[in-house]
């Protein structure tokens, strides 16, 4: 009997620290990796909140110099990356600390790729395009959503093409990941909601991926359960440290799932909204998730039944189809409860952008080329993707 070969990879930082006070270990961990003068990659919001200063002060107290690059923007760009590379080189840095959410981590990963491998960040679009390891790298998370502090994914906007480049490379996996819920207490409700739904999207897409496996399943299932329990209270009261810590674990587990099982068409389509309109990634995911899940339902009905159960829905006595539909309604109820806009047009208005139906064909063409769509459980035609975008408007 012929046996089809299938090899599953599992990528994760060598060391992860999660819990109250974990951020105190930053100097020791960057030293342990061989760094002496790190470039700290952050954004202006993190600096204004005083978090950047906390880290630089700890490094100084440990006898270490550091340099701050905090010009990262949401949906970080190729320009951000190349400016960061210049700062790294001109200041003779030898290591990286990324401080923030997905934008800071993605920008820092891009900087590390170019520093270590040369060329431009565009050279690394796709899967495993680098040849050299990144400099010593510690990723310090301040949001509970992207899991970028522990993944091999790096998403950078190409400003000329208005496209988010998906860079998937095992070499960008941070050496050390740090999640301290005390750094997340000040996150406003809207950001808590958006990043939490990003984490839920990671867990769901990783769970229904064509390359899901028992290791990723266990992480995805627990992530969904924890998000259903902790996201609402974290949005309602940012100082609820139990909810914050619960979301730390949830988003990290969701990262373990999608980092190894990959994603699907929610992300493939959301990337185009970010690249085209500069809309926030988490909210784009949240709006698209029920619509793409409905399209995927017939491919993974048993998995959506389990998602419904993990989110607290009663499925006993129901047909598989009716039980699976409860997953979609549970996702939508959670999204509504925490204030996610009902559709893409409303989301655009919130951020002063005009989401236009006439742009859908271009976004569809780009979404169909996005690497994240390769593991979607049902292969959509261009017409299917157009229909999903229109339904989400």
FILUM-241756 format. One record per residue (C-alpha): x, y, z; residue number from 0; chain. Coordinates in nm, 2 decimals, m for minus. Last residue first. Example, Ala and Ser with C-alpha at 12.3 -4.5 7.8 and 13.67 -1.06 7.14 Angstrom:
<pts>
+--------+--------+--------+-----+----+
:      x :      y :      z :   i : ch :
+--------+--------+--------+-----+----+
:   1.37 :  m0.11 :   0.71 :   1 :  A :
:   1.23 :  m0.45 :   0.78 :   0 :  A :
+--------+--------+--------+-----+----+
</pts>
This chain:
<pts>
+--------+--------+--------+-----+----+
:      x :      y :      z :   i : ch :
+--------+--------+--------+-----+----+
:  m1.96 :   4.54 :   0.39 : 392 :  A :
:  m1.90 :   4.19 :   0.51 : 391 :  A :
:  m2.15 :   4.03 :   0.26 : 390 :  A :
:  m1.97 :   4.22 :  m0.02 : 389 :  A :
:  m1.63 :   4.09 :   0.09 : 388 :  A :
:  m1.77 :   3.73 :   0.11 : 387 :  A :
:  m1.93 :   3.76 :  m0.24 : 386 :  A :
:  m1.61 :   3.88 :  m0.39 : 385 :  A :
:  m1.42 :   3.59 :  m0.23 : 384 :  A :
:  m1.67 :   3.34 :  m0.37 : 383 :  A :
:  m1.65 :   3.50 :  m0.72 : 382 :  A :
:  m1.28 :   3.47 :  m0.72 : 381 :  A :
:  m1.32 :   3.10 :  m0.64 : 380 :  A :
:  m1.28 :   2.98 :  m0.29 : 379 :  A :
:  m1.09 :   2.67 :  m0.19 : 378 :  A :
:  m1.24 :   2.52 :   0.13 : 377 :  A :
:  m1.03 :   2.42 :   0.43 : 376 :  A :
:  m0.81 :   2.74 :   0.40 : 375 :  A :
:  m0.45 :   2.62 :   0.41 : 374 :  A :
:  m0.32 :   2.80 :   0.10 : 373 :  A :
:  m0.51 :   3.12 :   0.19 : 372 :  A :
:  m0.24 :   3.25 :   0.42 : 371 :  A :
:   0.01 :   3.27 :   0.13 : 370 :  A :
:  m0.19 :   3.56 :  m0.02 : 369 :  A :
:  m0.24 :   3.52 :  m0.40 : 368 :  A :
:  m0.62 :   3.49 :  m0.38 : 367 :  A :
:  m0.62 :   3.79 :  m0.15 : 366 :  A :
:  m0.45 :   4.00 :  m0.42 : 365 :  A :
:  m0.71 :   3.92 :  m0.68 : 364 :  A :
:  m0.99 :   3.97 :  m0.43 : 363 :  A :
:  m0.85 :   4.31 :  m0.33 : 362 :  A :
:  m0.85 :   4.42 :  m0.69 : 361 :  A :
:  m1.20 :   4.30 :  m0.75 : 360 :  A :
:  m1.32 :   4.46 :  m0.42 : 359 :  A :
:  m1.21 :   4.81 :  m0.49 : 358 :  A :
:  m1.54 :   4.91 :  m0.66 : 357 :  A :
:  m1.73 :   4.82 :  m0.34 : 356 :  A :
:  m1.56 :   5.11 :  m0.16 : 355 :  A :
:  m1.43 :   5.13 :   0.20 : 354 :  A :
:  m1.40 :   5.50 :   0.27 : 353 :  A :
:  m1.16 :   5.57 :   0.55 : 352 :  A :
:  m1.20 :   5.81 :   0.85 : 351 :  A :
:  m1.12 :   5.55 :   1.11 : 350 :  A :
:  m1.47 :   5.49 :   1.24 : 349 :  A :
:  m1.61 :   5.54 :   0.89 : 348 :  A :
:  m1.40 :   5.25 :   0.76 : 347 :  A :
:  m1.53 :   5.02 :   1.03 : 346 :  A :
:  m1.89 :   5.12 :   0.95 : 345 :  A :
:  m1.82 :   5.03 :   0.58 : 344 :  A :
:  m1.65 :   4.71 :   0.68 : 343 :  A :
:  m1.94 :   4.58 :   0.88 : 342 :  A :
:  m2.10 :   4.55 :   1.23 : 341 :  A :
:  m1.83 :   4.74 :   1.41 : 340 :  A :
:  m1.66 :   4.55 :   1.70 : 339 :  A :
:  m1.81 :   4.67 :   2.03 : 338 :  A :
:  m1.73 :   4.40 :   2.28 : 337 :  A :
:  m2.08 :   4.25 :   2.29 : 336 :  A :
:  m2.11 :   4.26 :   1.91 : 335 :  A :
:  m1.79 :   4.05 :   1.85 : 334 :  A :
:  m1.89 :   3.80 :   2.12 : 333 :  A :
:  m2.24 :   3.77 :   1.96 : 332 :  A :
:  m2.09 :   3.72 :   1.61 : 331 :  A :
:  m1.86 :   3.44 :   1.73 : 330 :  A :
:  m2.14 :   3.27 :   1.91 : 329 :  A :
:  m2.37 :   3.30 :   1.61 : 328 :  A :
:  m2.11 :   3.14 :   1.39 : 327 :  A :
:  m2.04 :   2.86 :   1.64 : 326 :  A :
:  m2.41 :   2.80 :   1.67 : 325 :  A :
:  m2.43 :   2.73 :   1.30 : 324 :  A :
:  m2.22 :   2.41 :   1.37 : 323 :  A :
:  m2.49 :   2.28 :   1.60 : 322 :  A :
:  m2.76 :   2.34 :   1.34 : 321 :  A :
:  m2.55 :   2.16 :   1.07 : 320 :  A :
:  m2.46 :   1.87 :   1.30 : 319 :  A :
:  m2.82 :   1.83 :   1.39 : 318 :  A :
:  m2.92 :   1.94 :   1.75 : 317 :  A :
:  m2.99 :   1.72 :   2.04 : 316 :  A :
:  m2.69 :   1.83 :   2.23 : 315 :  A :
:  m2.53 :   2.15 :   2.10 : 314 :  A :
:  m2.54 :   2.38 :   2.40 : 313 :  A :
:  m2.31 :   2.68 :   2.33 : 312 :  A :
:  m2.04 :   2.77 :   2.57 : 311 :  A :
:  m1.77 :   2.89 :   2.33 : 310 :  A :
:  m1.59 :   2.55 :   2.35 : 309 :  A :
:  m1.92 :   2.39 :   2.24 : 308 :  A :
:  m1.96 :   2.61 :   1.94 : 307 :  A :
:  m1.60 :   2.55 :   1.84 : 306 :  A :
:  m1.67 :   2.18 :   1.87 : 305 :  A :
:  m1.96 :   2.20 :   1.63 : 304 :  A :
:  m1.74 :   2.42 :   1.40 : 303 :  A :
:  m1.49 :   2.13 :   1.39 : 302 :  A :
:  m1.75 :   1.88 :   1.30 : 301 :  A :
:  m1.87 :   2.09 :   1.01 : 300 :  A :
:  m1.52 :   2.13 :   0.86 : 299 :  A :
:  m1.57 :   2.16 :   0.48 : 298 :  A :
:  m1.94 :   2.25 :   0.50 : 297 :  A :
:  m1.87 :   2.54 :   0.73 : 296 :  A :
:  m1.59 :   2.70 :   0.53 : 295 :  A :
:  m1.82 :   2.96 :   0.36 : 294 :  A :
:  m1.99 :   3.03 :   0.70 : 293 :  A :
:  m1.65 :   3.06 :   0.86 : 292 :  A :
:  m1.55 :   3.32 :   0.59 : 291 :  A :
:  m1.85 :   3.53 :   0.69 : 290 :  A :
:  m1.82 :   3.49 :   1.07 : 289 :  A :
:  m1.45 :   3.58 :   1.06 : 288 :  A :
:  m1.46 :   3.88 :   0.82 : 287 :  A :
:  m1.57 :   4.14 :   1.08 : 286 :  A :
:  m1.33 :   4.01 :   1.35 : 285 :  A :
:  m1.04 :   3.99 :   1.11 : 284 :  A :
:  m1.09 :   4.35 :   0.99 : 283 :  A :
:  m1.11 :   4.45 :   1.36 : 282 :  A :
:  m0.78 :   4.28 :   1.44 : 281 :  A :
:  m0.60 :   4.42 :   1.14 : 280 :  A :
:  m0.67 :   4.79 :   1.18 : 279 :  A :
:  m0.75 :   4.96 :   0.85 : 278 :  A :
:  m0.47 :   5.10 :   0.64 : 277 :  A :
:  m0.71 :   5.13 :   0.34 : 276 :  A :
:  m0.55 :   4.91 :   0.08 : 275 :  A :
:  m0.28 :   4.73 :   0.28 : 274 :  A :
:  m0.50 :   4.67 :   0.58 : 273 :  A :
:  m0.81 :   4.57 :   0.38 : 272 :  A :
:  m0.59 :   4.35 :   0.17 : 271 :  A :
:  m0.44 :   4.17 :   0.47 : 270 :  A :
:  m0.80 :   4.11 :   0.59 : 269 :  A :
:  m0.87 :   3.89 :   0.29 : 268 :  A :
:  m0.58 :   3.65 :   0.33 : 267 :  A :
:  m0.63 :   3.66 :   0.70 : 266 :  A :
:  m0.99 :   3.55 :   0.69 : 265 :  A :
:  m0.89 :   3.32 :   0.40 : 264 :  A :
:  m0.69 :   3.08 :   0.60 : 263 :  A :
:  m0.42 :   3.04 :   0.87 : 262 :  A :
:  m0.11 :   2.83 :   0.94 : 261 :  A :
:  m0.11 :   2.50 :   1.12 : 260 :  A :
:   0.22 :   2.57 :   1.30 : 259 :  A :
:   0.21 :   2.94 :   1.38 : 258 :  A :
:  m0.17 :   2.91 :   1.37 : 257 :  A :
:  m0.20 :   2.69 :   1.67 : 256 :  A :
:   0.09 :   2.81 :   1.88 : 255 :  A :
:  m0.03 :   3.16 :   1.82 : 254 :  A :
:  m0.38 :   3.07 :   1.95 : 253 :  A :
:  m0.20 :   2.93 :   2.26 : 252 :  A :
:  m0.02 :   3.27 :   2.30 : 251 :  A :
:  m0.35 :   3.46 :   2.26 : 250 :  A :
:  m0.52 :   3.25 :   2.52 : 249 :  A :
:  m0.24 :   3.25 :   2.77 : 248 :  A :
:  m0.21 :   3.63 :   2.77 : 247 :  A :
:  m0.60 :   3.65 :   2.76 : 246 :  A :
:  m0.62 :   3.46 :   3.09 : 245 :  A :
:  m0.36 :   3.70 :   3.23 : 244 :  A :
:  m0.57 :   4.00 :   3.14 : 243 :  A :
:  m0.89 :   3.84 :   3.26 : 242 :  A :
:  m0.73 :   3.76 :   3.60 : 241 :  A :
:  m0.57 :   4.11 :   3.61 : 240 :  A :
:  m0.91 :   4.28 :   3.58 : 239 :  A :
:  m0.76 :   4.63 :   3.54 : 238 :  A :
:  m0.89 :   4.66 :   3.18 : 237 :  A :
:  m1.25 :   4.63 :   3.30 : 236 :  A :
:  m1.52 :   4.56 :   3.04 : 235 :  A :
:  m1.28 :   4.47 :   2.76 : 234 :  A :
:  m1.10 :   4.22 :   2.98 : 233 :  A :
:  m1.43 :   4.09 :   3.12 : 232 :  A :
:  m1.56 :   4.02 :   2.76 : 231 :  A :
:  m1.23 :   3.86 :   2.65 : 230 :  A :
:  m1.19 :   3.62 :   2.95 : 229 :  A :
:  m1.43 :   3.32 :   2.91 : 228 :  A :
:  m1.48 :   3.29 :   2.53 : 227 :  A :
:  m1.11 :   3.37 :   2.49 : 226 :  A :
:  m1.01 :   3.09 :   2.73 : 225 :  A :
:  m1.23 :   2.83 :   2.55 : 224 :  A :
:  m1.10 :   2.94 :   2.21 : 223 :  A :
:  m0.74 :   2.92 :   2.32 : 222 :  A :
:  m0.79 :   2.58 :   2.48 : 221 :  A :
:  m0.92 :   2.44 :   2.15 : 220 :  A :
:  m0.65 :   2.60 :   1.94 : 219 :  A :
:  m0.37 :   2.47 :   2.16 : 218 :  A :
:  m0.50 :   2.11 :   2.16 : 217 :  A :
:  m0.57 :   2.12 :   1.79 : 216 :  A :
:  m0.22 :   2.25 :   1.71 : 215 :  A :
:  m0.06 :   1.95 :   1.88 : 214 :  A :
:  m0.31 :   1.70 :   1.73 : 213 :  A :
:  m0.27 :   1.82 :   1.38 : 212 :  A :
:  m0.40 :   2.11 :   1.16 : 211 :  A :
:  m0.26 :   2.10 :   0.81 : 210 :  A :
:  m0.59 :   2.17 :   0.62 : 209 :  A :
:  m0.67 :   2.45 :   0.87 : 208 :  A :
:  m0.99 :   2.43 :   1.07 : 207 :  A :
:  m0.83 :   2.47 :   1.41 : 206 :  A :
:  m0.56 :   2.72 :   1.29 : 205 :  A :
:  m0.83 :   2.94 :   1.14 : 204 :  A :
:  m1.04 :   2.92 :   1.46 : 203 :  A :
:  m0.74 :   2.99 :   1.69 : 202 :  A :
:  m0.60 :   3.27 :   1.48 : 201 :  A :
:  m0.94 :   3.43 :   1.45 : 200 :  A :
:  m0.99 :   3.42 :   1.82 : 199 :  A :
:  m0.66 :   3.59 :   1.87 : 198 :  A :
:  m0.75 :   3.86 :   1.63 : 197 :  A :
:  m1.08 :   3.89 :   1.82 : 196 :  A :
:  m0.88 :   3.96 :   2.14 : 195 :  A :
:  m0.66 :   4.21 :   1.96 : 194 :  A :
:  m0.97 :   4.41 :   1.84 : 193 :  A :
:  m1.15 :   4.40 :   2.18 : 192 :  A :
:  m0.84 :   4.50 :   2.39 : 191 :  A :
:  m0.77 :   4.78 :   2.14 : 190 :  A :
:  m1.13 :   4.91 :   2.17 : 189 :  A :
:  m1.12 :   4.87 :   2.56 : 188 :  A :
:  m0.81 :   5.07 :   2.60 : 187 :  A :
:  m0.48 :   4.89 :   2.69 : 186 :  A :
:  m0.35 :   5.02 :   3.03 : 185 :  A :
:  m0.35 :   4.68 :   3.20 : 184 :  A :
:  m0.15 :   4.52 :   2.92 : 183 :  A :
:   0.21 :   4.57 :   3.06 : 182 :  A :
:   0.09 :   4.42 :   3.39 : 181 :  A :
:  m0.01 :   4.11 :   3.19 : 180 :  A :
:   0.36 :   4.03 :   3.12 : 179 :  A :
:   0.41 :   3.82 :   2.81 : 178 :  A :
:   0.78 :   3.76 :   2.72 : 177 :  A :
:   0.90 :   3.57 :   2.42 : 176 :  A :
:   1.27 :   3.46 :   2.38 : 175 :  A :
:   1.46 :   3.36 :   2.07 : 174 :  A :
:   1.20 :   3.52 :   1.85 : 173 :  A :
:   1.08 :   3.32 :   1.54 : 172 :  A :
:   1.22 :   3.51 :   1.24 : 171 :  A :
:   1.42 :   3.22 :   1.13 : 170 :  A :
:   1.12 :   3.00 :   1.07 : 169 :  A :
:   1.01 :   3.22 :   0.79 : 168 :  A :
:   0.66 :   3.33 :   0.68 : 167 :  A :
:   0.66 :   3.67 :   0.52 : 166 :  A :
:   0.32 :   3.78 :   0.41 : 165 :  A :
:   0.35 :   4.11 :   0.22 : 164 :  A :
:   0.06 :   4.35 :   0.28 : 163 :  A :
:  m0.03 :   4.52 :  m0.04 : 162 :  A :
:  m0.06 :   4.88 :  m0.13 : 161 :  A :
:   0.18 :   4.81 :  m0.43 : 160 :  A :
:   0.40 :   5.10 :  m0.36 : 159 :  A :
:   0.38 :   5.10 :   0.02 : 158 :  A :
:   0.45 :   4.73 :   0.05 : 157 :  A :
:   0.30 :   4.67 :   0.39 : 156 :  A :
:   0.49 :   4.42 :   0.62 : 155 :  A :
:   0.35 :   4.11 :   0.78 : 154 :  A :
:   0.60 :   3.89 :   0.96 : 153 :  A :
:   0.51 :   3.53 :   1.06 : 152 :  A :
:   0.74 :   3.29 :   1.24 : 151 :  A :
:   0.55 :   3.33 :   1.56 : 150 :  A :
:   0.62 :   3.39 :   1.93 : 149 :  A :
:   0.60 :   3.77 :   1.99 : 148 :  A :
:   0.36 :   3.79 :   1.69 : 147 :  A :
:   0.09 :   3.64 :   1.92 : 146 :  A :
:  m0.14 :   3.89 :   1.75 : 145 :  A :
:  m0.40 :   3.92 :   2.03 : 144 :  A :
:  m0.32 :   4.00 :   2.39 : 143 :  A :
:  m0.13 :   4.33 :   2.37 : 142 :  A :
:   0.19 :   4.44 :   2.53 : 141 :  A :
:   0.43 :   4.17 :   2.42 : 140 :  A :
:   0.81 :   4.17 :   2.47 : 139 :  A :
:   1.00 :   4.00 :   2.19 : 138 :  A :
:   1.37 :   3.92 :   2.26 : 137 :  A :
:   1.61 :   3.87 :   1.97 : 136 :  A :
:   1.97 :   3.79 :   1.93 : 135 :  A :
:   2.05 :   3.88 :   1.56 : 134 :  A :
:   1.84 :   3.70 :   1.30 : 133 :  A :
:   1.96 :   3.37 :   1.15 : 132 :  A :
:   2.10 :   3.36 :   0.79 : 131 :  A :
:   1.95 :   3.21 :   0.47 : 130 :  A :
:   1.62 :   3.40 :   0.43 : 129 :  A :
:   1.34 :   3.31 :   0.19 : 128 :  A :
:   1.16 :   3.07 :   0.42 : 127 :  A :
:   0.81 :   3.12 :   0.28 : 126 :  A :
:   0.69 :   3.42 :   0.08 : 125 :  A :
:   0.81 :   3.78 :   0.08 : 124 :  A :
:   1.18 :   3.79 :   0.18 : 123 :  A :
:   1.32 :   4.00 :  m0.10 : 122 :  A :
:   1.06 :   4.27 :  m0.03 : 121 :  A :
:   1.25 :   4.35 :   0.30 : 120 :  A :
:   1.54 :   4.49 :   0.10 : 119 :  A :
:   1.89 :   4.34 :   0.05 : 118 :  A :
:   2.10 :   4.21 :   0.33 : 117 :  A :
:   2.06 :   3.88 :   0.52 : 116 :  A :
:   2.12 :   3.96 :   0.89 : 115 :  A :
:   2.03 :   4.33 :   0.90 : 114 :  A :
:   1.75 :   4.27 :   0.64 : 113 :  A :
:   1.58 :   3.99 :   0.84 : 112 :  A :
:   1.63 :   4.16 :   1.17 : 111 :  A :
:   1.46 :   4.48 :   1.05 : 110 :  A :
:   1.17 :   4.28 :   0.92 : 109 :  A :
:   1.14 :   4.09 :   1.25 : 108 :  A :
:   1.15 :   4.43 :   1.43 : 107 :  A :
:   0.87 :   4.57 :   1.21 : 106 :  A :
:   0.66 :   4.26 :   1.27 : 105 :  A :
:   0.71 :   4.27 :   1.64 : 104 :  A :
:   0.63 :   4.65 :   1.66 : 103 :  A :
:   0.31 :   4.61 :   1.45 : 102 :  A :
:   0.20 :   4.29 :   1.62 : 101 :  A :
:   0.18 :   4.44 :   1.97 : 100 :  A :
:   0.44 :   4.63 :   2.17 :  99 :  A :
:   0.81 :   4.61 :   2.24 :  98 :  A :
:   1.06 :   4.44 :   2.01 :  97 :  A :
:   1.40 :   4.39 :   2.15 :  96 :  A :
:   1.68 :   4.34 :   1.90 :  95 :  A :
:   2.05 :   4.26 :   1.91 :  94 :  A :
:   2.40 :   4.39 :   1.80 :  93 :  A :
:   2.35 :   4.76 :   1.77 :  92 :  A :
:   2.62 :   4.97 :   1.61 :  91 :  A :
:   2.42 :   5.29 :   1.62 :  90 :  A :
:   2.44 :   5.35 :   1.24 :  89 :  A :
:   2.35 :   4.99 :   1.18 :  88 :  A :
:   2.04 :   4.96 :   1.39 :  87 :  A :
:   1.91 :   5.30 :   1.30 :  86 :  A :
:   1.96 :   5.23 :   0.93 :  85 :  A :
:   1.78 :   4.90 :   0.97 :  84 :  A :
:   1.50 :   5.07 :   1.15 :  83 :  A :
:   1.46 :   5.32 :   0.86 :  82 :  A :
:   1.45 :   5.02 :   0.62 :  81 :  A :
:   1.17 :   4.85 :   0.82 :  80 :  A :
:   0.96 :   5.16 :   0.86 :  79 :  A :
:   0.98 :   5.23 :   0.49 :  78 :  A :
:   0.87 :   4.87 :   0.41 :  77 :  A :
:   0.56 :   4.95 :   0.62 :  76 :  A :
:   0.42 :   4.86 :   0.95 :  75 :  A :
:   0.04 :   4.80 :   0.96 :  74 :  A :
:   0.01 :   5.03 :   1.26 :  73 :  A :
:   0.31 :   5.26 :   1.25 :  72 :  A :
:   0.67 :   5.20 :   1.38 :  71 :  A :
:   0.85 :   5.53 :   1.45 :  70 :  A :
:   0.97 :   5.40 :   1.79 :  69 :  A :
:   1.34 :   5.32 :   1.72 :  68 :  A :
:   1.51 :   5.32 :   2.06 :  67 :  A :
:   1.88 :   5.26 :   2.12 :  66 :  A :
:   2.02 :   5.06 :   2.41 :  65 :  A :
:   2.32 :   5.06 :   2.64 :  64 :  A :
:   2.35 :   4.79 :   2.91 :  63 :  A :
:   2.47 :   4.81 :   3.27 :  62 :  A :
:   2.18 :   4.62 :   3.42 :  61 :  A :
:   2.04 :   4.94 :   3.56 :  60 :  A :
:   2.06 :   5.08 :   3.20 :  59 :  A :
:   1.86 :   4.78 :   3.07 :  58 :  A :
:   1.59 :   4.83 :   3.33 :  57 :  A :
:   1.57 :   5.20 :   3.26 :  56 :  A :
:   1.54 :   5.13 :   2.88 :  55 :  A :
:   1.26 :   4.89 :   2.95 :  54 :  A :
:   1.05 :   5.11 :   3.18 :  53 :  A :
:   1.12 :   5.40 :   2.94 :  52 :  A :
:   0.96 :   5.21 :   2.65 :  51 :  A :
:   0.66 :   5.14 :   2.87 :  50 :  A :
:   0.59 :   5.51 :   2.95 :  49 :  A :
:   0.25 :   5.52 :   2.78 :  48 :  A :
:   0.39 :   5.78 :   2.54 :  47 :  A :
:   0.66 :   5.53 :   2.43 :  46 :  A :
:   0.41 :   5.26 :   2.37 :  45 :  A :
:   0.20 :   5.50 :   2.17 :  44 :  A :
:   0.49 :   5.63 :   1.97 :  43 :  A :
:   0.58 :   5.28 :   1.85 :  42 :  A :
:   0.83 :   5.02 :   1.95 :  41 :  A :
:   1.16 :   4.86 :   1.83 :  40 :  A :
:   1.43 :   4.86 :   2.09 :  39 :  A :
:   1.77 :   4.82 :   1.92 :  38 :  A :
:   1.99 :   4.62 :   2.16 :  37 :  A :
:   2.34 :   4.69 :   2.28 :  36 :  A :
:   2.50 :   4.39 :   2.46 :  35 :  A :
:   2.32 :   4.09 :   2.31 :  34 :  A :
:   2.46 :   3.73 :   2.35 :  33 :  A :
:   2.13 :   3.54 :   2.39 :  32 :  A :
:   2.18 :   3.53 :   2.77 :  31 :  A :
:   2.24 :   3.91 :   2.77 :  30 :  A :
:   1.90 :   3.96 :   2.60 :  29 :  A :
:   1.74 :   3.73 :   2.86 :  28 :  A :
:   1.90 :   3.89 :   3.16 :  27 :  A :
:   1.80 :   4.24 :   3.05 :  26 :  A :
:   1.44 :   4.14 :   2.97 :  25 :  A :
:   1.37 :   3.94 :   3.29 :  24 :  A :
:   1.18 :   4.22 :   3.46 :  23 :  A :
:   0.92 :   4.18 :   3.19 :  22 :  A :
:   0.79 :   3.86 :   3.35 :  21 :  A :
:   0.66 :   4.05 :   3.65 :  20 :  A :
:   0.31 :   3.91 :   3.63 :  19 :  A :
:   0.30 :   3.61 :   3.41 :  18 :  A :
:   0.43 :   3.45 :   3.09 :  17 :  A :
:   0.80 :   3.38 :   3.01 :  16 :  A :
:   0.87 :   3.19 :   2.69 :  15 :  A :
:   1.21 :   3.03 :   2.59 :  14 :  A :
:   1.32 :   2.86 :   2.28 :  13 :  A :
:   1.05 :   3.04 :   2.08 :  12 :  A :
:   0.81 :   2.82 :   1.89 :  11 :  A :
:   0.79 :   2.63 :   1.56 :  10 :  A :
:   0.64 :   2.29 :   1.51 :   9 :  A :
:   0.66 :   2.13 :   1.17 :   8 :  A :
:   0.44 :   1.85 :   1.04 :   7 :  A :
:   0.57 :   1.60 :   0.78 :   6 :  A :
:   0.32 :   1.42 :   0.55 :   5 :  A :
:   0.43 :   1.14 :   0.32 :   4 :  A :
:   0.16 :   0.96 :   0.13 :   3 :  A :
:   0.18 :   0.58 :   0.19 :   2 :  A :
:   0.14 :   0.34 :  m0.10 :   1 :  A :
:   0.00 :   0.00 :   0.00 :   0 :  A :
+--------+--------+--------+-----+----+
</pts>
